[in-house]
Amino acid sequence: MCDANLDLNTKGVVIYTWGNVSEVDRKNNLVIIKPSGVEYRAMQPDDMVVIDLHSGKVIEGKWRPSSDTPTHLELYRAFPEIGGITHTHSVNAVAFAQAGLPIPALGTTHADYFYGDIPCTRELSKEEVENEYEINTGKIIIETLRAQRCDPMSIPGVLVKNHGPFSWGRSASESVYNAVVMERVAEMALKTLILNPNSTMAQYVLDKHYKRKHGPNAYYGQK
């Protein structure tokens, strides 16, 4: 878990204390997550914090857990297939979040990892921000995925309006991988839209590129 968090810094998608990674142990109903406000350059394995998945209580650790812990817990409870979650404030993905726009699927790099546009949530209400903000952040992510009928494993990420990206995967390391990819495709989309605001990609191209890497008939890579 410590390595997964440090990888965010290595890959250039976080600086200072921004962002966090967690992983769930569903057999024991535990979540391990980065501590709140601890800089990556000083982070050690024993800085990680272990949380009870259901109660949210700290089971082990010398620090307070990330302030985004309730958001992670909401997602783990809602989607049993998710094994790891990453949150960053990466520049290009945040630009789309601040604009309140999805990251559009405009090319095959995007299609290799996300089966469609990466959605952006609605704005949180004043009441939602002032009462249980982090829990409500998780709830609007769940609301957005369900309203748009997104399979969380086919579109392993979302933007929270005015906030930033959350990504996930079957493990912490996979969620970090998807966070890095999300930032890169956000940069590509932003530059593409600057050059041609009317850019699109045909559905059959999206289908081909996603399905050749995912699903029962995938043929990309080695067996």
Secondary structure, DSSP 8 states (H G I E B T S, - for coil): -HHHHHHHHHTTS--TT--EEEEEETTTTEEEE-BTT--GGG--GGG-EEEETTT--EEE-SS-B-TTHHHHHHHHHH-TT--EEEE---HHHHHHHHHT--B---SHHHHTT-SS-B-B-----HHHHHSSHHHHHHHHHHHHHHHTT--TTTS-EEEETTTEEEEEESSHHHHHHHHHHHHHHHHHHHHHHHH-TT----HHHHHHHHHTTSSTT--SS--
